[in-house]
Amino acid sequence: MSENSVSSSSKPAPTRPQKSRSAVNIWNALQTVISVAVIVATLFTMWTPANLLSNQVLDRMLAGLQANGTQQATWPTVTPPPRPHIGIVAGHSGNDSGATCPDGFTEVELNYKIGAMVQQMLIDQGFSVDLLQEFDPRLVQYQALALVSIHNDSCKYINNEATGFKVAASMSNPHPERAARLEACLVQRYATDTGLKFRPNSITPDMRDYHSFSEINNVTTAAIIEAGFLNLDRQFLTEHTDKVAKGITDGILCFIRNESVSVDQFLPQQ
């Protein structure tokens, strides 16, 4: 075989096929798009609300919601209406001893004991009650449904008629009919509860002009009661103080509740 023939029949060694320039450009553009897409996706993920609301922020929000959910509703406090008011004066208290017995027993201690019992009995009935002293500063222009001053009479033996009780209301009040009614209620209920006799003929001018009558407000109906004599009535007054207090309490309630009352049977026979 000739040299020329051998040269023409030999082949070059096989090599990697070369891409065209347009294919390379498309591939490069595609890679760029993919890279940008990956970057955008990453940024989007970073700025979603889930990441904006970090765990700390979410925890605070949840805690606030739970607190609001468990917080009890607050309602305005209802102010109850004021209870009806009554005044009780423990005669001579804060001032002097009143009548004093030979053994040292004093009127003032009995007056106070009765007054405290009356106060509690009226409180139990739903009233607001002031237990006042003889010359209590609160008596000036004092306003209440009623005011009753409790006293007892002398320890000295006068005669066998010096027993029983006396009641006097403030007739200088601009409402004398109310004063008369309070007096009648006290007389009737006290006589019924205690069995003591009513002694209207021994009511003194000092009782009718009792000092607190001119001190209190005109809207307040007032009366004074001498619950008994510390000589002949002392045993009953000290051993049955609860009945004494109940008689006064029932008289006040009779007046306030406008109960029916008649004192004719307790008046001295003509």
C-alpha positions as CSV (number, residue, x, y, z in Angstrom):
1,M,0.0,0.0,0.0
2,S,1.4,3.3,-0.9
3,E,2.2,6.0,1.7
4,N,-0.5,8.3,0.4
5,S,-3.1,5.6,0.8
6,V,-2.1,5.1,4.5
7,S,-2.3,8.8,5.2
8,S,-5.7,9.3,3.7
9,S,-7.3,6.3,5.6
10,S,-6.2,7.3,9.1
11,K,-8.8,9.0,11.5
12,P,-8.2,11.6,14.2
13,A,-8.6,10.4,17.8
14,P,-12.1,10.8,19.2
15,T,-12.8,14.1,21.2
16,R,-15.8,15.6,23.4
17,P,-18.3,17.2,21.2
18,Q,-18.3,21.0,21.5
19,K,-21.6,22.9,22.5
20,S,-22.8,25.7,20.4
21,R,-22.5,29.3,21.7
22,S,-26.4,29.7,21.8
23,A,-26.7,26.6,24.0
24,V,-24.1,28.0,26.4
25,N,-25.9,31.3,26.7
26,I,-29.3,29.6,27.5
27,W,-27.7,27.5,30.2
28,N,-26.0,30.5,31.8
29,A,-29.3,32.4,31.9
30,L,-31.1,29.5,33.4
31,Q,-28.5,29.2,36.2
32,T,-28.9,32.9,36.9
33,V,-32.7,32.6,37.1
34,I,-32.4,29.6,39.4
35,S,-30.0,31.5,41.7
36,V,-32.1,34.5,41.9
37,A,-35.2,32.4,42.6
38,V,-33.3,30.7,45.5
39,I,-32.3,34.0,46.9
40,V,-35.8,35.5,46.7
41,A,-37.3,32.4,48.3
42,T,-34.8,32.6,51.1
43,L,-35.6,36.3,51.7
44,F,-39.3,35.6,51.6
45,T,-39.0,32.9,54.1
46,M,-37.0,35.1,56.4
47,W,-39.6,37.9,56.3
48,T,-42.8,35.9,56.7
49,P,-45.1,36.8,59.7
50,A,-43.9,33.6,61.3
51,N,-40.4,35.0,61.5
52,L,-41.5,38.6,62.1
53,L,-43.4,37.3,65.2
54,S,-40.5,35.7,67.1
55,N,-41.1,33.1,69.7
56,Q,-40.6,35.8,72.4
57,V,-43.3,38.1,70.8
58,L,-45.7,35.2,70.4
59,D,-45.2,34.1,74.0
60,R,-46.1,37.6,75.2
61,M,-49.1,37.8,73.0
62,L,-50.3,34.4,74.2
63,A,-49.8,35.4,77.8
64,G,-51.8,38.6,77.3
65,L,-54.6,36.7,75.6
66,Q,-54.7,34.1,78.4
67,A,-54.7,36.9,81.0
68,N,-57.6,38.6,79.3
69,G,-59.4,35.4,79.0
70,T,-59.1,34.5,82.7
71,Q,-59.6,38.0,84.1
72,Q,-62.9,38.2,85.8
73,A,-65.3,40.9,84.7
74,T,-65.5,43.8,87.1
75,W,-69.0,45.1,87.9
76,P,-69.9,48.4,89.6
77,T,-70.4,48.0,93.3
78,V,-74.0,48.5,94.3
79,T,-74.3,50.8,97.3
80,P,-77.0,49.7,99.6
81,P,-79.4,52.4,100.7
82,P,-78.8,53.8,104.2
83,R,-80.7,52.0,106.9
84,P,-83.4,53.9,108.9
85,H,-81.9,55.8,111.8
86,I,-82.9,55.8,115.5
87,G,-81.3,57.6,118.5
88,I,-81.2,56.3,122.0
89,V,-79.9,58.5,124.9
90,A,-78.5,56.7,127.9
91,G,-79.6,59.2,130.5
92,H,-76.8,61.0,132.5
93,S,-74.1,59.0,130.7
94,G,-71.0,61.0,130.1
95,N,-72.1,63.7,132.6
96,D,-73.1,62.5,136.1
97,S,-74.4,59.5,138.0
98,G,-78.0,60.5,138.1
99,A,-79.9,59.1,141.1
100,T,-77.6,57.3,143.5
101,C,-78.8,54.6,145.9
102,P,-77.5,54.2,149.5
103,D,-75.5,51.0,148.4
104,G,-73.8,52.9,145.6
105,F,-76.0,51.7,142.8
106,T,-76.4,54.5,140.3
107,E,-79.1,55.4,137.8
108,V,-76.6,55.9,135.0
109,E,-75.4,52.4,135.0
110,L,-78.9,51.0,134.7
111,N,-79.8,53.6,132.0
112,Y,-76.8,52.6,130.0
113,K,-77.5,48.8,130.3
114,I,-81.1,49.4,129.2
115,G,-80.0,51.6,126.3
116,A,-77.5,49.1,125.0
117,M,-80.1,46.4,125.0
118,V,-82.6,48.6,123.2
119,Q,-79.9,49.5,120.7
120,Q,-79.1,45.8,119.9
121,M,-82.8,44.9,119.7
122,L,-83.4,47.6,117.1
123,I,-80.3,46.7,115.2
124,D,-81.6,43.1,115.0
125,Q,-84.7,44.6,113.4
126,G,-82.6,46.2,110.7
127,F,-82.2,49.7,112.0
128,S,-79.1,51.9,112.4
129,V,-79.0,53.0,116.0
130,D,-76.9,55.6,117.9
131,L,-76.4,55.1,121.6
132,L,-75.9,58.7,122.7
133,Q,-74.7,60.3,125.9
134,E,-76.7,62.9,127.9
135,F,-75.1,65.9,126.3
136,D,-73.7,64.3,123.2
137,P,-72.5,66.8,120.6
138,R,-74.3,64.7,118.0
139,L,-77.6,65.8,119.5
140,V,-77.3,69.2,117.9
141,Q,-79.6,69.1,114.8
142,Y,-79.8,65.3,115.2
143,Q,-82.0,63.7,112.5
144,A,-83.6,60.3,113.0
145,L,-87.0,58.5,112.8
146,A,-87.2,58.8,116.5
147,L,-85.1,59.7,119.6
148,V,-85.8,58.3,123.1
149,S,-84.0,59.2,126.2
150,I,-83.9,56.6,128.9
151,H,-84.0,57.5,132.6
152,N,-85.0,56.1,136.0
153,D,-86.5,57.8,139.0
154,S,-85.3,58.3,142.6
155,C,-83.8,55.7,144.9
156,K,-85.5,57.4,147.9
157,Y,-88.7,56.0,149.4
158,I,-91.4,58.6,148.7
159,N,-94.6,56.6,149.4
160,N,-96.2,53.4,148.2
161,E,-97.4,55.1,145.0
162,A,-93.8,55.9,143.9
163,T,-93.7,53.0,141.5
164,G,-94.3,52.6,137.8
165,F,-93.1,54.6,134.8
166,K,-93.6,58.0,133.0
167,V,-93.4,59.1,129.4
168,A,-93.3,62.6,128.0
169,A,-92.9,63.6,124.3
170,S,-91.7,66.9,122.9
171,M,-94.9,68.9,122.3
172,S,-92.9,71.8,121.0
173,N,-92.1,69.8,117.9
174,P,-93.9,71.3,114.7
175,H,-95.6,67.9,114.3
176,P,-97.4,67.4,117.7
177,E,-99.5,64.6,116.3
178,R,-96.3,62.5,115.8
179,A,-95.1,63.4,119.2
180,A,-98.4,62.3,120.8
181,R,-98.3,59.1,118.8
182,L,-94.7,58.2,120.0
183,E,-95.8,58.9,123.5
184,A,-98.9,56.7,123.2
185,C,-96.9,53.8,121.6
186,L,-94.3,53.9,124.4
187,V,-96.9,54.0,127.1
188,Q,-99.0,51.1,125.7
189,R,-96.2,48.8,124.7
190,Y,-94.1,49.4,127.8
191,A,-97.0,48.8,130.1
192,T,-97.9,45.6,128.3
193,D,-94.4,44.2,128.3
194,T,-93.4,45.1,131.8
195,G,-96.7,45.1,133.8
196,L,-95.6,48.4,135.4
197,K,-98.2,51.1,136.0
198,F,-98.3,54.3,133.9
199,R,-98.0,57.4,136.2
200,P,-99.0,60.4,134.0
201,N,-99.9,62.6,137.0
202,S,-96.3,62.6,138.2
203,I,-94.8,63.8,134.8
204,T,-92.8,66.9,135.6
205,P,-92.2,70.1,133.6
206,D,-88.6,69.1,133.3
207,M,-89.6,66.1,131.4
208,R,-91.8,68.1,129.0
209,D,-88.9,70.6,128.5
210,Y,-86.1,68.0,128.4
211,H,-83.0,69.8,127.0
212,S,-82.5,67.6,123.9
213,F,-85.9,68.4,122.6
214,S,-84.7,71.9,121.7
215,E,-81.3,70.6,120.4
216,I,-82.4,68.0,117.8
217,N,-83.6,68.8,114.3
218,N,-87.4,69.4,113.9
219,V,-87.8,66.3,111.7
220,T,-86.9,64.1,114.7
221,T,-89.8,63.0,116.9
222,A,-88.5,62.6,120.5
223,A,-89.6,61.4,123.9
224,I,-88.2,60.7,127.4
225,I,-89.1,57.7,129.6
226,E,-88.6,57.2,133.3
227,A,-88.6,53.4,133.2
228,G,-89.3,53.0,136.9
229,F,-88.4,54.0,140.4
230,L,-85.1,52.8,141.8
231,N,-86.7,52.2,145.2
232,L,-89.8,50.1,144.8
233,D,-89.1,49.0,141.2
234,R,-85.4,48.3,141.5
235,Q,-85.7,44.5,141.8
236,F,-87.8,44.3,138.6
237,L,-85.6,46.8,136.7
238,T,-82.4,45.0,137.5
239,E,-83.6,41.4,137.3
240,H,-85.8,41.8,134.2
241,T,-83.9,44.4,132.3
242,D,-84.6,42.5,129.1
243,K,-88.3,43.1,129.5
244,V,-87.7,46.8,130.2
245,A,-85.6,47.1,127.0
246,K,-88.2,45.1,125.0
247,G,-91.0,47.5,126.2
248,I,-89.1,50.5,125.0
249,T,-88.1,48.8,121.7
250,D,-91.7,47.7,121.0
251,G,-92.9,51.3,121.7
252,I,-90.4,52.7,119.2
253,L,-91.3,50.1,116.6
254,C,-95.0,50.8,117.1
255,F,-94.4,54.4,116.3
256,I,-92.2,53.8,113.3
257,R,-94.4,51.1,111.8
258,N,-97.5,53.1,112.4
259,E,-99.1,50.3,114.4
260,S,-102.5,50.7,116.1
261,V,-102.4,51.9,119.6
262,S,-104.7,52.9,122.5
263,V,-103.7,54.0,125.9
264,D,-107.1,54.4,127.5
265,Q,-106.8,51.2,129.5
266,F,-103.6,52.5,131.1
267,L,-104.8,55.9,132.2
268,P,-105.8,56.4,135.8
269,Q,-109.5,55.9,136.4
270,Q,-111.4,59.1,137.1
